[in-house]
Amino acid sequence: MAVRAVRGAVQLERDEARHMDEQVSELLTAVLERNGLTTDDLISIWFTATPDLHSDFPAAAARKLGIVDVPLICAQELDIEGAMPRVVRVLAHIESDKPRADIAHVYLGAAGALRKDIAQ
């Protein structure tokens, strides 16, 4: 079984804890489903949030989904002028037999513009 990385992102409409929870949950669910993964396939997940998001930790949504025995960490994205606002990004390390080229990276909504080269 190989270690692979899955990327993803979602842009929030507003900085509210409930909204963040809903959007990050949708993103994580899509990452798992599109790659045929279960929580047992997860090694760790890194979350980043743009500096304009303060309402909650993105990792809290993962815990609510039942991802409770996987190491999670949150960090702040670089504050770059002109960058897309209110974005949560995910980098999940997984165990998978899929070739790297078959990993489905998930960019929801407007966040699809961030990585048109790998967004599926």
PDB file as gemmi writes it, atoms N, CA and C in Angstrom:
CRYST1    1.000    1.000    1.000  90.00  90.00  90.00 P 1                      
ATOM      1  N   MET A   1       0.847  -1.181   0.000  1.00  0.00           N  
ATOM      2  CA  MET A   1       0.000   0.000   0.000  1.00  0.00           C  
ATOM      3  C   MET A   1       0.893   1.245   0.000  1.00  0.00           C  
ATOM      4  N   ALA A   2       0.637   2.156  -0.900  1.00  0.00           N  
ATOM      5  CA  ALA A   2       1.435   3.376  -1.017  1.00  0.00           C  
ATOM      6  C   ALA A   2       0.840   4.515  -0.193  1.00  0.00           C  
ATOM      7  N   VAL A   3       1.684   5.454   0.178  1.00  0.00           N  
ATOM      8  CA  VAL A   3       1.225   6.685   0.804  1.00  0.00           C  
ATOM      9  C   VAL A   3       1.007   7.697  -0.316  1.00  0.00           C  
ATOM     10  N   ARG A   4      -0.160   8.280  -0.334  1.00  0.00           N  
ATOM     11  CA  ARG A   4      -0.518   9.288  -1.335  1.00  0.00           C  
ATOM     12  C   ARG A   4      -1.000  10.546  -0.619  1.00  0.00           C  
ATOM     13  N   ALA A   5      -1.089  11.643  -1.353  1.00  0.00           N  
ATOM     14  CA  ALA A   5      -1.610  12.892  -0.819  1.00  0.00           C  
ATOM     15  C   ALA A   5      -2.784  13.343  -1.686  1.00  0.00           C  
ATOM     16  N   VAL A   6      -3.819  13.829  -1.025  1.00  0.00           N  
ATOM     17  CA  VAL A   6      -5.007  14.336  -1.702  1.00  0.00           C  
ATOM     18  C   VAL A   6      -5.175  15.798  -1.307  1.00  0.00           C  
ATOM     19  N   ARG A   7      -5.345  16.656  -2.302  1.00  0.00           N  
ATOM     20  CA  ARG A   7      -5.558  18.083  -2.058  1.00  0.00           C  
ATOM     21  C   ARG A   7      -7.019  18.420  -2.229  1.00  0.00           C  
ATOM     22  N   GLY A   8      -7.413  19.520  -1.598  1.00  0.00           N  
ATOM     23  CA  GLY A   8      -8.764  20.020  -1.759  1.00  0.00           C  
ATOM     24  C   GLY A   8      -8.907  21.397  -1.163  1.00  0.00           C  
ATOM     25  N   ALA A   9      -9.980  22.078  -1.538  1.00  0.00           N  
ATOM     26  CA  ALA A   9     -10.251  23.401  -0.991  1.00  0.00           C  
ATOM     27  C   ALA A   9     -11.718  23.748  -1.193  1.00  0.00           C  
ATOM     28  N   VAL A  10     -12.162  24.680  -0.365  1.00  0.00           N  
ATOM     29  CA  VAL A  10     -13.509  25.214  -0.488  1.00  0.00           C  
ATOM     30  C   VAL A  10     -13.463  26.678  -0.057  1.00  0.00           C  
ATOM     31  N   GLN A  11     -14.241  27.508  -0.754  1.00  0.00           N  
ATOM     32  CA  GLN A  11     -14.358  28.906  -0.353  1.00  0.00           C  
ATOM     33  C   GLN A  11     -15.653  29.075   0.426  1.00  0.00           C  
ATOM     34  N   LEU A  12     -15.550  29.629   1.616  1.00  0.00           N  
ATOM     35  CA  LEU A  12     -16.726  29.884   2.441  1.00  0.00           C  
ATOM     36  C   LEU A  12     -17.388  31.185   2.006  1.00  0.00           C  
ATOM     37  N   GLU A  13     -18.695  31.241   2.157  1.00  0.00           N  
ATOM     38  CA  GLU A  13     -19.437  32.460   1.839  1.00  0.00           C  
ATOM     39  C   GLU A  13     -19.305  33.489   2.950  1.00  0.00           C  
ATOM     40  N   ARG A  14     -19.121  33.001   4.193  1.00  0.00           N  
ATOM     41  CA  ARG A  14     -19.037  33.881   5.350  1.00  0.00           C  
ATOM     42  C   ARG A  14     -18.242  33.196   6.448  1.00  0.00           C  
ATOM     43  N   ASP A  15     -17.735  33.972   7.373  1.00  0.00           N  
ATOM     44  CA  ASP A  15     -16.944  33.444   8.479  1.00  0.00           C  
ATOM     45  C   ASP A  15     -17.849  33.175   9.686  1.00  0.00           C  
ATOM     46  N   GLU A  16     -18.513  32.039   9.657  1.00  0.00           N  
ATOM     47  CA  GLU A  16     -19.377  31.592  10.755  1.00  0.00           C  
ATOM     48  C   GLU A  16     -19.068  30.123  11.026  1.00  0.00           C  
ATOM     49  N   ALA A  17     -18.990  29.760  12.293  1.00  0.00           N  
ATOM     50  CA  ALA A  17     -18.598  28.407  12.680  1.00  0.00           C  
ATOM     51  C   ALA A  17     -19.484  27.335  12.044  1.00  0.00           C  
ATOM     52  N   ARG A  18     -20.778  27.541  12.070  1.00  0.00           N  
ATOM     53  CA  ARG A  18     -21.692  26.533  11.500  1.00  0.00           C  
ATOM     54  C   ARG A  18     -21.474  26.368   9.998  1.00  0.00           C  
ATOM     55  N   HIS A  19     -21.298  27.494   9.319  1.00  0.00           N  
ATOM     56  CA  HIS A  19     -21.062  27.453   7.876  1.00  0.00           C  
ATOM     57  C   HIS A  19     -19.731  26.755   7.574  1.00  0.00           C  
ATOM     58  N   MET A  20     -18.695  27.059   8.356  1.00  0.00           N  
ATOM     59  CA  MET A  20     -17.405  26.392   8.163  1.00  0.00           C  
ATOM     60  C   MET A  20     -17.555  24.893   8.361  1.00  0.00           C  
ATOM     61  N   ASP A  21     -18.249  24.504   9.405  1.00  0.00           N  
ATOM     62  CA  ASP A  21     -18.467  23.086   9.684  1.00  0.00           C  
ATOM     63  C   ASP A  21     -19.148  22.396   8.497  1.00  0.00           C  
ATOM     64  N   GLU A  22     -20.192  23.005   7.969  1.00  0.00           N  
ATOM     65  CA  GLU A  22     -20.916  22.430   6.827  1.00  0.00           C  
ATOM     66  C   GLU A  22     -20.032  22.307   5.593  1.00  0.00           C  
ATOM     67  N   GLN A  23     -19.295  23.368   5.269  1.00  0.00           N  
ATOM     68  CA  GLN A  23     -18.490  23.381   4.055  1.00  0.00           C  
ATOM     69  C   GLN A  23     -17.283  22.440   4.149  1.00  0.00           C  
ATOM     70  N   VAL A  24     -16.620  22.420   5.293  1.00  0.00           N  
ATOM     71  CA  VAL A  24     -15.469  21.525   5.457  1.00  0.00           C  
ATOM     72  C   VAL A  24     -15.937  20.075   5.490  1.00  0.00           C  
ATOM     73  N   SER A  25     -17.072  19.814   6.103  1.00  0.00           N  
ATOM     74  CA  SER A  25     -17.629  18.459   6.097  1.00  0.00           C  
ATOM     75  C   SER A  25     -17.937  18.003   4.680  1.00  0.00           C  
ATOM     76  N   GLU A  26     -18.523  18.891   3.886  1.00  0.00           N  
ATOM     77  CA  GLU A  26     -18.819  18.567   2.489  1.00  0.00           C  
ATOM     78  C   GLU A  26     -17.529  18.275   1.722  1.00  0.00           C  
ATOM     79  N   LEU A  27     -16.497  19.078   1.954  1.00  0.00           N  
ATOM     80  CA  LEU A  27     -15.218  18.874   1.289  1.00  0.00           C  
ATOM     81  C   LEU A  27     -14.596  17.532   1.668  1.00  0.00           C  
ATOM     82  N   LEU A  28     -14.541  17.233   2.960  1.00  0.00           N  
ATOM     83  CA  LEU A  28     -13.942  15.969   3.405  1.00  0.00           C  
ATOM     84  C   LEU A  28     -14.725  14.764   2.902  1.00  0.00           C  
ATOM     85  N   THR A  29     -16.040  14.865   2.928  1.00  0.00           N  
ATOM     86  CA  THR A  29     -16.885  13.772   2.431  1.00  0.00           C  
ATOM     87  C   THR A  29     -16.613  13.540   0.947  1.00  0.00           C  
ATOM     88  N   ALA A  30     -16.495  14.610   0.176  1.00  0.00           N  
ATOM     89  CA  ALA A  30     -16.209  14.482  -1.257  1.00  0.00           C  
ATOM     90  C   ALA A  30     -14.830  13.868  -1.489  1.00  0.00           C  
ATOM     91  N   VAL A  31     -13.831  14.266  -0.709  1.00  0.00           N  
ATOM     92  CA  VAL A  31     -12.484  13.692  -0.842  1.00  0.00           C  
ATOM     93  C   VAL A  31     -12.534  12.188  -0.612  1.00  0.00           C  
ATOM     94  N   LEU A  32     -13.228  11.778   0.443  1.00  0.00           N  
ATOM     95  CA  LEU A  32     -13.326  10.345   0.747  1.00  0.00           C  
ATOM     96  C   LEU A  32     -14.081   9.599  -0.345  1.00  0.00           C  
ATOM     97  N   GLU A  33     -15.244  10.104  -0.719  1.00  0.00           N  
ATOM     98  CA  GLU A  33     -16.092   9.412  -1.702  1.00  0.00           C  
ATOM     99  C   GLU A  33     -15.436   9.327  -3.072  1.00  0.00           C  
ATOM    100  N   ARG A  34     -14.876  10.422  -3.564  1.00  0.00           N  
ATOM    101  CA  ARG A  34     -14.304  10.441  -4.916  1.00  0.00           C  
ATOM    102  C   ARG A  34     -13.053   9.577  -5.032  1.00  0.00           C  
ATOM    103  N   ASN A  35     -12.445   9.269  -3.892  1.00  0.00           N  
ATOM    104  CA  ASN A  35     -11.246   8.436  -3.914  1.00  0.00           C  
ATOM    105  C   ASN A  35     -11.507   7.040  -3.359  1.00  0.00           C  
ATOM    106  N   GLY A  36     -12.761   6.719  -3.066  1.00  0.00           N  
ATOM    107  CA  GLY A  36     -13.104   5.395  -2.554  1.00  0.00           C  
ATOM    108  C   GLY A  36     -12.425   5.086  -1.226  1.00  0.00           C  
ATOM    109  N   LEU A  37     -12.337   6.090  -0.356  1.00  0.00           N  
ATOM    110  CA  LEU A  37     -11.624   5.950   0.908  1.00  0.00           C  
ATOM    111  C   LEU A  37     -12.573   5.809   2.092  1.00  0.00           C  
ATOM    112  N   THR A  38     -12.064   5.202   3.152  1.00  0.00           N  
ATOM    113  CA  THR A  38     -12.730   5.218   4.450  1.00  0.00           C  
ATOM    114  C   THR A  38     -11.800   5.938   5.420  1.00  0.00           C  
ATOM    115  N   THR A  39     -12.279   6.201   6.600  1.00  0.00           N  
ATOM    116  CA  THR A  39     -11.424   6.876   7.581  1.00  0.00           C  
ATOM    117  C   THR A  39     -10.226   6.020   7.952  1.00  0.00           C  
ATOM    118  N   ASP A  40     -10.307   4.704   7.792  1.00  0.00           N  
ATOM    119  CA  ASP A  40      -9.166   3.830   8.066  1.00  0.00           C  
ATOM    120  C   ASP A  40      -8.014   4.048   7.086  1.00  0.00           C  
ATOM    121  N   ASP A  41      -8.292   4.634   5.927  1.00  0.00           N  
ATOM    122  CA  ASP A  41      -7.256   4.903   4.925  1.00  0.00           C  
ATOM    123  C   ASP A  41      -6.498   6.202   5.193  1.00  0.00           C  
ATOM    124  N   LEU A  42      -7.005   7.012   6.127  1.00  0.00           N  
ATOM    125  CA  LEU A  42      -6.386   8.302   6.418  1.00  0.00           C  
ATOM    126  C   LEU A  42      -5.181   8.136   7.331  1.00  0.00           C  
ATOM    127  N   ILE A  43      -4.094   8.832   7.006  1.00  0.00           N  
ATOM    128  CA  ILE A  43      -2.899   8.863   7.842  1.00  0.00           C  
ATOM    129  C   ILE A  43      -2.885  10.143   8.666  1.00  0.00           C  
ATOM    130  N   SER A  44      -3.091  11.286   8.003  1.00  0.00           N  
ATOM    131  CA  SER A  44      -3.148  12.580   8.684  1.00  0.00           C  
ATOM    132  C   SER A  44      -3.783  13.591   7.736  1.00  0.00           C  
ATOM    133  N   ILE A  45      -4.235  14.701   8.313  1.00  0.00           N  
ATOM    134  CA  ILE A  45      -4.823  15.771   7.502  1.00  0.00           C  
ATOM    135  C   ILE A  45      -4.301  17.113   8.004  1.00  0.00           C  
ATOM    136  N   TRP A  46      -3.804  17.911   7.054  1.00  0.00           N  
ATOM    137  CA  TRP A  46      -3.423  19.298   7.308  1.00  0.00           C  
ATOM    138  C   TRP A  46      -4.535  20.181   6.774  1.00  0.00           C  
ATOM    139  N   PHE A  47      -4.940  21.154   7.564  1.00  0.00           N  
ATOM    140  CA  PHE A  47      -5.905  22.161   7.139  1.00  0.00           C  
ATOM    141  C   PHE A  47      -5.214  23.513   7.179  1.00  0.00           C  
ATOM    142  N   THR A  48      -5.468  24.347   6.189  1.00  0.00           N  
ATOM    143  CA  THR A  48      -5.081  25.745   6.283  1.00  0.00           C  
ATOM    144  C   THR A  48      -6.320  26.586   6.040  1.00  0.00           C  
ATOM    145  N   ALA A  49      -6.332  27.760   6.647  1.00  0.00           N  
ATOM    146  CA  ALA A  49      -7.427  28.707   6.457  1.00  0.00           C  
ATOM    147  C   ALA A  49      -6.819  30.075   6.181  1.00  0.00           C  
ATOM    148  N   THR A  50      -7.453  30.832   5.316  1.00  0.00           N  
ATOM    149  CA  THR A  50      -6.968  32.178   5.034  1.00  0.00           C  
ATOM    150  C   THR A  50      -7.116  33.026   6.303  1.00  0.00           C  
ATOM    151  N   PRO A  51      -6.307  34.081   6.427  1.00  0.00           N  
ATOM    152  CA  PRO A  51      -6.291  34.880   7.656  1.00  0.00           C  
ATOM    153  C   PRO A  51      -7.610  35.571   7.998  1.00  0.00           C  
ATOM    154  N   ASP A  52      -8.545  35.609   7.056  1.00  0.00           N  
ATOM    155  CA  ASP A  52      -9.835  36.246   7.332  1.00  0.00           C  
ATOM    156  C   ASP A  52     -10.847  35.298   7.970  1.00  0.00           C  
ATOM    157  N   LEU A  53     -10.457  34.057   8.244  1.00  0.00           N  
ATOM    158  CA  LEU A  53     -11.348  33.088   8.902  1.00  0.00           C  
ATOM    159  C   LEU A  53     -10.935  32.933  10.366  1.00  0.00           C  
ATOM    160  N   HIS A  54     -11.878  33.206  11.259  1.00  0.00           N  
ATOM    161  CA  HIS A  54     -11.605  33.187  12.701  1.00  0.00           C  
ATOM    162  C   HIS A  54     -12.635  32.400  13.501  1.00  0.00           C  
ATOM    163  N   SER A  55     -13.715  31.963  12.896  1.00  0.00           N  
ATOM    164  CA  SER A  55     -14.859  31.446  13.644  1.00  0.00           C  
ATOM    165  C   SER A  55     -14.646  30.071  14.269  1.00  0.00           C  
ATOM    166  N   ASP A  56     -13.782  29.238  13.693  1.00  0.00           N  
ATOM    167  CA  ASP A  56     -13.583  27.890  14.231  1.00  0.00           C  
ATOM    168  C   ASP A  56     -12.357  27.263  13.572  1.00  0.00           C  
ATOM    169  N   PHE A  57     -11.954  26.132  14.126  1.00  0.00           N  
ATOM    170  CA  PHE A  57     -10.886  25.343  13.529  1.00  0.00           C  
ATOM    171  C   PHE A  57     -11.495  24.436  12.460  1.00  0.00           C  
ATOM    172  N   PRO A  58     -10.950  24.401  11.249  1.00  0.00           N  
ATOM    173  CA  PRO A  58     -11.483  23.481  10.238  1.00  0.00           C  
ATOM    174  C   PRO A  58     -11.454  22.026  10.693  1.00  0.00           C  
ATOM    175  N   ALA A  59     -10.480  21.658  11.497  1.00  0.00           N  
ATOM    176  CA  ALA A  59     -10.382  20.272  11.968  1.00  0.00           C  
ATOM    177  C   ALA A  59     -11.569  19.860  12.826  1.00  0.00           C  
ATOM    178  N   ALA A  60     -12.259  20.814  13.415  1.00  0.00           N  
ATOM    179  CA  ALA A  60     -13.433  20.483  14.232  1.00  0.00           C  
ATOM    180  C   ALA A  60     -14.496  19.764  13.398  1.00  0.00           C  
ATOM    181  N   ALA A  61     -14.617  20.136  12.138  1.00  0.00           N  
ATOM    182  CA  ALA A  61     -15.581  19.469  11.251  1.00  0.00           C  
ATOM    183  C   ALA A  61     -15.208  18.014  11.038  1.00  0.00           C  
ATOM    184  N   ALA A  62     -13.911  17.734  10.921  1.00  0.00           N  
ATOM    185  CA  ALA A  62     -13.456  16.350  10.743  1.00  0.00           C  
ATOM    186  C   ALA A  62     -13.826  15.507  11.955  1.00  0.00           C  
ATOM    187  N   ARG A  63     -13.631  16.052  13.135  1.00  0.00           N  
ATOM    188  CA  ARG A  63     -13.976  15.315  14.359  1.00  0.00           C  
ATOM    189  C   ARG A  63     -15.470  15.014  14.400  1.00  0.00           C  
ATOM    190  N   LYS A  64     -16.296  15.974  13.982  1.00  0.00           N  
ATOM    191  CA  LYS A  64     -17.753  15.769  13.964  1.00  0.00           C  
ATOM    192  C   LYS A  64     -18.158  14.705  12.955  1.00  0.00           C  
ATOM    193  N   LEU A  65     -17.341  14.517  11.910  1.00  0.00           N  
ATOM    194  CA  LEU A  65     -17.608  13.467  10.912  1.00  0.00           C  
ATOM    195  C   LEU A  65     -17.206  12.084  11.406  1.00  0.00           C  
ATOM    196  N   GLY A  66     -16.543  12.028  12.568  1.00  0.00           N  
ATOM    197  CA  GLY A  66     -16.099  10.746  13.091  1.00  0.00           C  
ATOM    198  C   GLY A  66     -14.636  10.449  12.819  1.00  0.00           C  
ATOM    199  N   ILE A  67     -13.917  11.415  12.293  1.00  0.00           N  
ATOM    200  CA  ILE A  67     -12.476  11.238  12.074  1.00  0.00           C  
ATOM    201  C   ILE A  67     -11.800  11.608  13.400  1.00  0.00           C  
ATOM    202  N   VAL A  68     -11.743  10.643  14.300  1.00  0.00           N  
ATOM    203  CA  VAL A  68     -11.318  10.938  15.671  1.00  0.00           C  
ATOM    204  C   VAL A  68      -9.952  10.371  16.034  1.00  0.00           C  
ATOM    205  N   ASP A  69      -9.459   9.395  15.281  1.00  0.00           N  
ATOM    206  CA  ASP A  69      -8.173   8.777  15.627  1.00  0.00           C  
ATOM    207  C   ASP A  69      -7.102   9.044  14.567  1.00  0.00           C  
ATOM    208  N   VAL A  70      -7.284  10.137  13.836  1.00  0.00           N  
ATOM    209  CA  VAL A  70      -6.347  10.553  12.786  1.00  0.00           C  
ATOM    210  C   VAL A  70      -5.724  11.876  13.218  1.00  0.00           C  
ATOM    211  N   PRO A  71      -4.410  12.013  13.146  1.00  0.00           N  
ATOM    212  CA  PRO A  71      -3.788  13.295  13.488  1.00  0.00           C  
ATOM    213  C   PRO A  71      -4.249  14.404  12.534  1.00  0.00           C  
ATOM    214  N   LEU A  72      -4.679  15.516  13.116  1.00  0.00           N  
ATOM    215  CA  LEU A  72      -5.141  16.676  12.360  1.00  0.00           C  
ATOM    216  C   LEU A  72      -4.385  17.901  12.845  1.00  0.00           C  
ATOM    217  N   ILE A  73      -4.141  18.838  11.952  1.00  0.00           N  
ATOM    218  CA  ILE A  73      -3.514  20.094  12.361  1.00  0.00           C  
ATOM    219  C   ILE A  73      -4.063  21.214  11.491  1.00  0.00           C  
ATOM    220  N   CYS A  74      -4.195  22.384  12.109  1.00  0.00           N  
ATOM    221  CA  CYS A  74      -4.650  23.579  11.398  1.00  0.00           C  
ATOM    222  C   CYS A  74      -3.534  24.611  11.389  1.00  0.00           C  
ATOM    223  N   ALA A  75      -3.448  25.351  10.300  1.00  0.00           N  
ATOM    224  CA  ALA A  75      -2.464  26.421  10.167  1.00  0.00           C  
ATOM    225  C   ALA A  75      -3.098  27.555   9.370  1.00  0.00           C  
ATOM    226  N   GLN A  76      -2.479  28.718   9.459  1.00  0.00           N  
ATOM    227  CA  GLN A  76      -2.964  29.857   8.703  1.00  0.00           C  
ATOM    228  C   GLN A  76      -2.247  29.930   7.366  1.00  0.00           C  
ATOM    229  N   GLU A  77      -3.019  30.141   6.332  1.00  0.00           N  
ATOM    230  CA  GLU A  77      -2.481  30.323   4.984  1.00  0.00           C  
ATOM    231  C   GLU A  77      -1.731  31.661   4.926  1.00  0.00           C  
ATOM    232  N   LEU A  78      -0.792  31.787   4.025  1.00  0.00           N  
ATOM    233  CA  LEU A  78      -0.085  33.052   3.838  1.00  0.00           C  
ATOM    234  C   LEU A  78      -1.064  34.162   3.468  1.00  0.00           C  
ATOM    235  N   ASP A  79      -0.813  35.350   3.967  1.00  0.00           N  
ATOM    236  CA  ASP A  79      -1.657  36.513   3.702  1.00  0.00           C  
ATOM    237  C   ASP A  79      -1.116  37.243   2.471  1.00  0.00           C  
ATOM    238  N   ILE A  80      -1.509  36.776   1.300  1.00  0.00           N  
ATOM    239  CA  ILE A  80      -1.011  37.313   0.031  1.00  0.00           C  
ATOM    240  C   ILE A  80      -2.052  38.264  -0.560  1.00  0.00           C  
ATOM    241  N   GLU A  81      -1.623  39.451  -0.895  1.00  0.00           N  
ATOM    242  CA  GLU A  81      -2.528  40.437  -1.482  1.00  0.00           C  
ATOM    243  C   GLU A  81      -3.144  39.887  -2.762  1.00  0.00           C  
ATOM    244  N   GLY A  82      -4.450  39.990  -2.869  1.00  0.00           N  
ATOM    245  CA  GLY A  82      -5.164  39.533  -4.054  1.00  0.00           C  
ATOM    246  C   GLY A  82      -5.557  38.070  -4.031  1.00  0.00           C  
ATOM    247  N   ALA A  83      -5.176  37.339  -2.975  1.00  0.00           N  
ATOM    248  CA  ALA A  83      -5.533  35.916  -2.879  1.00  0.00           C  
ATOM    249  C   ALA A  83      -7.037  35.768  -2.632  1.00  0.00           C  
ATOM    250  N   MET A  84      -7.567  34.630  -3.034  1.00  0.00           N  
ATOM    251  CA  MET A  84      -8.982  34.353  -2.826  1.00  0.00           C  
ATOM    252  C   MET A  84      -9.287  34.366  -1.326  1.00  0.00           C  
ATOM    253  N   PRO A  85     -10.324  35.088  -0.897  1.00  0.00           N  
ATOM    254  CA  PRO A  85     -10.651  35.156   0.525  1.00  0.00           C  
ATOM    255  C   PRO A  85     -11.460  33.947   1.006  1.00  0.00           C  
ATOM    256  N   ARG A  86     -11.471  33.757   2.324  1.00  0.00           N  
ATOM    257  CA  ARG A  86     -12.312  32.771   3.028  1.00  0.00           C  
ATOM    258  C   ARG A  86     -12.146  31.349   2.482  1.00  0.00           C  
ATOM    259  N   VAL A  87     -10.906  30.908   2.336  1.00  0.00           N  
ATOM    260  CA  VAL A  87     -10.641  29.585   1.777  1.00  0.00           C  
ATOM    261  C   VAL A  87     -10.062  28.657   2.842  1.00  0.00           C  
ATOM    262  N   VAL A  88     -10.614  27.445   2.892  1.00  0.00           N  
ATOM    263  CA  VAL A  88     -10.051  26.360   3.699  1.00  0.00           C  
ATOM    264  C   VAL A  88      -9.463  25.354   2.722  1.00  0.00           C  
ATOM    265  N   ARG A  89      -8.199  25.022   2.951  1.00  0.00           N  
ATOM    266  CA  ARG A  89      -7.510  24.029   2.121  1.00  0.00           C  
ATOM    267  C   ARG A  89      -7.226  22.791   2.947  1.00  0.00           C  
ATOM    268  N   VAL A  90      -7.151  21.657   2.261  1.00  0.00           N  
ATOM    269  CA  VAL A  90      -6.912  20.373   2.897  1.00  0.00           C  
ATOM    270  C   VAL A  90      -5.779  19.655   2.168  1.00  0.00           C  
ATOM    271  N   LEU A  91      -4.904  19.042   2.935  1.00  0.00           N  
ATOM    272  CA  LEU A  91      -3.898  18.130   2.398  1.00  0.00           C  
ATOM    273  C   LEU A  91      -4.000  16.867   3.246  1.00  0.00           C  
ATOM    274  N   ALA A  92      -4.580  15.828   2.676  1.00  0.00           N  
ATOM    275  CA  ALA A  92      -4.772  14.565   3.392  1.00  0.00           C  
ATOM    276  C   ALA A  92      -3.765  13.532   2.907  1.00  0.00           C  
ATOM    277  N   HIS A  93      -3.075  12.929   3.850  1.00  0.00           N  
ATOM    278  CA  HIS A  93      -2.168  11.821   3.540  1.00  0.00           C  
ATOM    279  C   HIS A  93      -2.958  10.535   3.727  1.00  0.00           C  
ATOM    280  N   ILE A  94      -2.882   9.663   2.724  1.00  0.00           N  
ATOM    281  CA  ILE A  94      -3.707   8.458   2.726  1.00  0.00           C  
ATOM    282  C   ILE A  94      -2.872   7.236   2.357  1.00  0.00           C  
ATOM    283  N   GLU A  95      -3.414   6.075   2.666  1.00  0.00           N  
ATOM    284  CA  GLU A  95      -2.881   4.812   2.151  1.00  0.00           C  
ATOM    285  C   GLU A  95      -3.799   4.385   1.021  1.00  0.00           C  
ATOM    286  N   SER A  96      -3.205   4.094  -0.132  1.00  0.00           N  
ATOM    287  CA  SER A  96      -4.011   3.733  -1.289  1.00  0.00           C  
ATOM    288  C   SER A  96      -3.181   2.935  -2.282  1.00  0.00           C  
ATOM    289  N   ASP A  97      -3.838   2.016  -2.974  1.00  0.00           N  
ATOM    290  CA  ASP A  97      -3.192   1.285  -4.060  1.00  0.00           C  
ATOM    291  C   ASP A  97      -3.310   2.021  -5.391  1.00  0.00           C  
ATOM    292  N   LYS A  98      -4.058   3.131  -5.410  1.00  0.00           N  
ATOM    293  CA  LYS A  98      -4.228   3.887  -6.645  1.00  0.00           C  
ATOM    294  C   LYS A  98      -2.915   4.525  -7.070  1.00  0.00           C  
ATOM    295  N   PRO A  99      -2.664   4.571  -8.366  1.00  0.00           N  
ATOM    296  CA  PRO A  99      -1.516   5.339  -8.857  1.00  0.00           C  
ATOM    297  C   PRO A  99      -1.749   6.826  -8.558  1.00  0.00           C  
ATOM    298  N   ARG A 100      -0.684   7.568  -8.408  1.00  0.00           N  
ATOM    299  CA  ARG A 100      -0.781   9.002  -8.090  1.00  0.00           C  
ATOM    300  C   ARG A 100      -1.693   9.725  -9.086  1.00  0.00           C  
ATOM    301  N   ALA A 101      -1.625   9.360 -10.349  1.00  0.00           N  
ATOM    302  CA  ALA A 101      -2.416  10.028 -11.392  1.00  0.00           C  
ATOM    303  C   ALA A 101      -3.916   9.796 -11.235  1.00  0.00           C  
ATOM    304  N   ASP A 102      -4.314   8.767 -10.485  1.00  0.00           N  
ATOM    305  CA  ASP A 102      -5.734   8.461 -10.320  1.00  0.00           C  
ATOM    306  C   ASP A 102      -6.348   9.076  -9.061  1.00  0.00           C  
ATOM    307  N   ILE A 103      -5.552   9.783  -8.279  1.00  0.00           N  
ATOM    308  CA  ILE A 103      -6.080  10.438  -7.076  1.00  0.00           C  
ATOM    309  C   ILE A 103      -6.952  11.616  -7.505  1.00  0.00           C  
ATOM    310  N   ALA A 104      -8.150  11.702  -6.937  1.00  0.00           N  
ATOM    311  CA  ALA A 104      -9.083  12.789  -7.258  1.00  0.00           C  
ATOM    312  C   ALA A 104      -8.926  13.912  -6.242  1.00  0.00           C  
ATOM    313  N   HIS A 105      -8.385  15.035  -6.691  1.00  0.00           N  
ATOM    314  CA  HIS A 105      -8.265  16.228  -5.862  1.00  0.00           C  
ATOM    315  C   HIS A 105      -9.580  16.996  -5.973  1.00  0.00           C  
ATOM    316  N   VAL A 106     -10.063  17.530  -4.859  1.00  0.00           N  
ATOM    317  CA  VAL A 106     -11.422  18.070  -4.808  1.00  0.00           C  
ATOM    318  C   VAL A 106     -11.399  19.554  -4.463  1.00  0.00           C  
ATOM    319  N   TYR A 107     -11.849  20.367  -5.397  1.00  0.00           N  
ATOM    320  CA  TYR A 107     -11.963  21.805  -5.203  1.00  0.00           C  
ATOM    321  C   TYR A 107     -13.417  22.181  -5.445  1.00  0.00           C  
ATOM    322  N   LEU A 108     -14.108  22.562  -4.384  1.00  0.00           N  
ATOM    323  CA  LEU A 108     -15.543  22.818  -4.466  1.00  0.00           C  
ATOM    324  C   LEU A 108     -15.846  24.279  -4.773  1.00  0.00           C  
ATOM    325  N   GLY A 109     -16.894  24.479  -5.560  1.00  0.00           N  
ATOM    326  CA  GLY A 109     -17.360  25.822  -5.857  1.00  0.00           C  
ATOM    327  C   GLY A 109     -16.283  26.700  -6.470  1.00  0.00           C  
ATOM    328  N   ALA A 110     -16.227  27.946  -6.001  1.00  0.00           N  
ATOM    329  CA  ALA A 110     -15.285  28.930  -6.539  1.00  0.00           C  
ATOM    330  C   ALA A 110     -13.832  28.522  -6.326  1.00  0.00           C  
ATOM    331  N   ALA A 111     -13.563  27.650  -5.350  1.00  0.00           N  
ATOM    332  CA  ALA A 111     -12.195  27.201  -5.089  1.00  0.00           C  
ATOM    333  C   ALA A 111     -11.624  26.401  -6.255  1.00  0.00           C  
ATOM    334  N   GLY A 112     -12.463  25.955  -7.165  1.00  0.00           N  
ATOM    335  CA  GLY A 112     -11.991  25.252  -8.349  1.00  0.00           C  
ATOM    336  C   GLY A 112     -11.029  26.094  -9.175  1.00  0.00           C  
ATOM    337  N   ALA A 113     -11.140  27.406  -9.049  1.00  0.00           N  
ATOM    338  CA  ALA A 113     -10.244  28.297  -9.786  1.00  0.00           C  
ATOM    339  C   ALA A 113      -8.818  28.275  -9.247  1.00  0.00           C  
ATOM    340  N   LEU A 114      -8.635  27.752  -8.029  1.00  0.00           N  
ATOM    341  CA  LEU A 114      -7.302  27.743  -7.425  1.00  0.00           C  
ATOM    342  C   LEU A 114      -6.342  26.782  -8.114  1.00  0.00           C  
ATOM    343  N   ARG A 115      -6.845  25.647  -8.515  1.00  0.00           N  
ATOM    344  CA  ARG A 115      -5.982  24.617  -9.131  1.00  0.00           C  
ATOM    345  C   ARG A 115      -6.711  23.957 -10.288  1.00  0.00           C  
ATOM    346  N   LYS A 116      -6.907  24.675 -11.343  1.00  0.00           N  
ATOM    347  CA  LYS A 116      -7.582  24.126 -12.519  1.00  0.00           C  
ATOM    348  C   LYS A 116      -6.819  22.955 -13.106  1.00  0.00           C  
ATOM    349  N   ASP A 117      -5.512  22.887 -12.821  1.00  0.00           N  
ATOM    350  CA  ASP A 117      -4.680  21.822 -13.372  1.00  0.00           C  
ATOM    351  C   ASP A 117      -4.941  20.473 -12.711  1.00  0.00           C  
ATOM    352  N   ILE A 118      -5.403  20.466 -11.439  1.00  0.00           N  
ATOM    353  CA  ILE A 118      -5.628  19.169 -10.774  1.00  0.00           C  
ATOM    354  C   ILE A 118      -7.043  18.995 -10.243  1.00  0.00           C  
ATOM    355  N   ALA A 119      -7.854  20.044 -10.259  1.00  0.00           N  
ATOM    356  CA  ALA A 119      -9.221  19.942  -9.730  1.00  0.00           C  
ATOM    357  C   ALA A 119     -10.032  18.966 -10.572  1.00  0.00           C  
ATOM    358  N   GLN A 120     -10.760  18.101  -9.885  1.00  0.00           N  
ATOM    359  CA  GLN A 120     -11.612  17.129 -10.594  1.00  0.00           C  
ATOM    360  C   GLN A 120     -13.034  17.258 -10.123  1.00  0.00           C  
TER     361      GLN A 120                                                      
END                                                                             
